[in-house]
Amino acid sequence: MKEILQYQYKNMFLWVPFIMAFGAAVYFSLGIEPNFQFPIIITILLGVIIYKYKSIFVRIIALFMFGFFYAMSFTQITGTPQIKDSFGFVAVNGTVKDIDFTNDSTRILLKINSQQIDKDLPNKNLNIRVSVDSNKEIPDIGDIIKGDLLVFHPSAKYTPSSFDFARWAYFNKISGTGFFKDYKIEKHNSSGNTRTFIHDNANSVLTDSLVLGYKKAIPEKDNIIWKSVGVGHVWSISGFHMTLIGGWLFAFFYLIFRSISYISKRIPAKYPAIICAWFGLILYLCISGISVATLRAFLMATLIFIATILGRGVLSLRNAALAFLIIFMINPYSIMNAGFQLSFAAIFGLIWFLDNKEYIKRTFMERILHYIYISLMSALVATIFTLPFIVAHFGYIPLYSLIGNIILLPIFSFAIMPMVIIGTITALFGNHYILNITNNIYDFALSIATHISELPYSNISVPHVSNLVLLLTIIGFLVLILTIKPVSKNFFIKNINYVLCFIFISGAIIIYANHSKPLFYATTDHELVAFNVNGKLEFNKARASKHYFAFNSWYKYNNEQQPIKNKRYKCNKGFCTYKTKNWNLAYMQTFTAMLNNIEKVCGDKDIDYIVTTFETQSPNCHGKILQNGLMIYENGKITEIINQRPWHNQPLQKTDQMQEN
């Protein structure tokens, strides 16, 4: 073991960002906020320890704790104010800070004062993401609008390891969501906005998505097809787009500078071409809205350009690790985003596959065959490395994603993307001819994707993936990529990276295979509950605007397609019982139901658990009464969904203290 560890010192830097990221991920995944008063000071002290102590084990622990406290410090500094409850229509006026054009509606980010919503809230400025009617006059950034606004607090997660919208909103500076009943623009912003100007003149969903970076510009029915064939990532501006545009710009300027003898005789033409291409990417970054995914791709492209200028290896694990580290230090919450995980999984997988390939002199036909082989294997490697994250975040396996990427990505790379860029420029001068042709190419590509998605088992729905399963999978990939194989005659030592990868991945598969479904679900305030009846979920209410996302979250956790209409579980005047093989539960939704039944269910030996909408204390119940959001499994195991973090300003459970004599 000591011999194996000695070989790893060369790759210690590559492990640094991941160890820090693991620490941050633990912090972000906790249910309760750690009680530390001075996380910034602790972070600085840990940095000193990392710098001073040479022991590898001390450094690993310090790096992990550094990531934990750095994420904690970043959270406290972010300090996004969030509303604690939902509010009916209230008259507000505010300033439009940002705008997002989607296919079926328009969403704006509206800055308002909290006192306009509720006088009891602290006097702070809130950013509310508001849906507005696309049939009315759409405001521009900087406009002041007035209207009746319905406001909702950001929803917390409803199942373990699932998407936490409240956390996402907190780190994206969003205090709440809502929609206008009616509004009018009080004052127009005379300066205008470049992105809105391009949107209005291009009038193309392809421009909105691939140039301006609007997330849901493509129709949802189309988006489902693109995701099912594994190319949904092309509609979120990231490394794919930066690579294409950076490559085109470099080639364009390289040809220009090569033709200018005064420059090419004094310096290699690639240097000024790289600089011009880099400034072009900055322009693209700004026009596309500077999203986290786009910024990440821009940083990666910048490192590649620098490596090229310095004569260093472009595709190297060190460059990828450095980009990972820079993005983590800018925003540690990035590691929790699906886009971040998918991008770097693909990047590290491809670099691992392509790194250290020996140059072999080949004939023209051999070069063509080798290029085809590399292209196919690259698509396969990227698919394998990103699959666990697709399963974890989206709950399905796109079985034909490899076929989709091989067939459709060249169409996007060599036809749709360049023509959208050129067509957008010409549209600003009133010529939409190129964009119209691009729309036809898009329809052709969509028809191919539709045929692929209609193949049998194109989308395989899979059970929920826990954080532990995902963690073991990530470690398995990391030891495969980053472990240096010692020179040894022993087969296991010589292939230690494959052996360790097999152990971790096998552990993840075993844990995942033993996944069981809960039989009962409840939200934090217990206003919405779900019962598992013969494998299908039934609810105490068919609709719940306050817990709109709970339905979808629970269906996904139950590995069940969400029906058009949610099925009701039969309850008599707000009181119902649920009996299983190992335990029985009583649920009381209204105060009257609780008042009339609490004594009976407390004294009933057949009732193991009691769930009520009102917080109730009853000494004779002997711990039967359950609190918090929760899930109960067949064996009686209870998993609590505790949301007590800075981003969880959850409504308090209704209280009625009842004492039994």
C-alpha positions, 0 to 999 in steps of 0.5 A: 500500500505504501508503494502504491501511495508513493506513486500518487504524489505526482497527481496530488494536485489533481485530487485537491479540487475534488477533496474540497468539493466533497467537503462543500457537497457535505455542507450543502446536503445537510438538513440542519445548519452547522453551529459555527459562528466564524466560518471565514476565520476557520477557513483561513486557518485551514488554509494555513494548515494546508500550506504548512503541514506536509503530511498527506493525511493532514492535508486531505482532512484539512482540504475536506474541511476547507471545502466545507467551511468555504461553502459555509462562508460563501453561503453566509456572504450570499445572504439572499433574503427569502419570503417565508410564506405565500401571499395572495395578490398584492399591489406592487411596483418594481424594477425589471432586473432580468428577462427570460423568454421561454416558448410559452411565457415570459419570465422577468426578475422583478426587484421590489421592497419586501414591505410591499408584500408584508409589513412584518417582513424585514425591510429588504429588496427582494428579487421575485421571478415573475411569469407575465402574460406574453399577450401583453406588452413585454417589459424591458430590463430597467422598466418600472412596472406596477400590478397585482402580484401573487407570490410564492416562497421557494419550495424546499426538497420533498425527498432526500437527495432530490432537487432543492429549488429553495437552495437553487433560488438562494444562490441565484439571488431569487427571493420568491416566485409568482405571477401577475394578475394584471400589470402595466409599465409605469416607466420605460427604460430609454437606454434599451437592452442589447439582448432584448434588441437581438431577440426582437429583431431575430424573432427566432427560438434558435437565436433565443436558445443558442445565441442569447442563452434563454433556457426554455426557448425551445418548445417543451415537446421538442425538448423532451425529444432532444433529451430522450436522444441524449442531445438536450445539452445543446440547448444550454450554452456550455462547452459544446458551444464555446468550443465550436465558436472558439474554433471558428473564430480562431480559424477565421483570424488565423487565415487573416493573420497568415495572409498578412506577411508583416505579422506572420514573418514576426510572430506565429499567426496563431498568437494574435488569432487566439487573442482575437478569438478570446475577445470574441468569446467574451462578447458571446459570453456577455450576449448569452447572459453569463450563466454559470455553465457558460462562464465555466466553459469560457474559463475552460476555453481561456485555459486552453488558449493560455496553454496553447500560447505557452506551448503546453498540452491543451488536453490535460487533466491538470488544466481540467482540474485547474478550471474545476478549482477556479470555478469552485473558488468563484462559486462553490455551489456550482458543484451541486448543479447538474450542468457542472457535473455533466460537463466535467464528467465528460471533460475528465472522461475524454481527457483520460481516454485521449491523453498519452495517445502515441503518434503513429504514421498512417496512410490517408485511409488509415487516418480517416478510419482512425478519426472515425474510431476516435469520434465513436469512442469519444461519444461512447466514453462521454456517454458512460461518464455522464450516464450516472449524473443523468440518472441521478438528476433526471431519473431516466436512461436515454438508451439511444443517446450514443446513436443520437450524439453520433448522428445529430451533433454533426448537424448542430456543429456544422450546420445549425450553430454556424448558420444561427450565428450568421443568420442572427447577424443578418436578421439585425439588418432585416434579412431572415433568409438564413434563419429560415433555412436554419429552421428547416434544418432544425425540423429535419434534425428534429424528425431524425430525433423523433424517429430515434425517440420512438424506438422501443425503450428509448427512455428507461425510467429508473428508481431514485439515486441516493447521494451515497450511490452517486458519491461511490460512482464519482470516487470510482471514476476518479480512481480510474482517471487519477490513480497512477499505476505502479510498475509491478508484476502483480496483476492487481497492483499493476491495474490498481485503478481498474480494481479500485474503480470496480470495487467502488462502482460495484458497491454503488450498484449493490446499494442502488439495487437494494433501493426500496420505495416508501409507503407514505410521504408527508410535507413539512407542514403535513398539509399534503401526504401520499399513500402508496397503494399497490405501487401507485401513489394516492394523495389526501388532496388532488391539488396543492398550489402550496406544494405544487412540486411535491407531486412530481418529486414523489412520483419520481421517487416512486419511479412512477409517471405523473398522471394527468390527474392525481388520485385521491386517497379516501379520507372521512372528514379529514381523518383516515387510516393507512394499514400495512403489513408491519405498521399502521398510521392515522392521518388527521388533516383538519382541526376538527378531525384531530380533536375528535380522534386524537384520544382514540388513536393515541389509545389504539395499540394498532396505530403505530404512527400519527400524522397531523396538520397541526403540531400536537403534543400528547404525552399518552401517545408515546412518541406516535406523533410524527413531525417534519417532512418524512417518508416511511418505508415498509419495514417501519423505517422513517426518513425525515426531510429536515429543511432548516438551512439559510435558504429554507424559510419554510412556513411554520407548521400550524400549532395547537398544543393538546394535553391529555390527562 
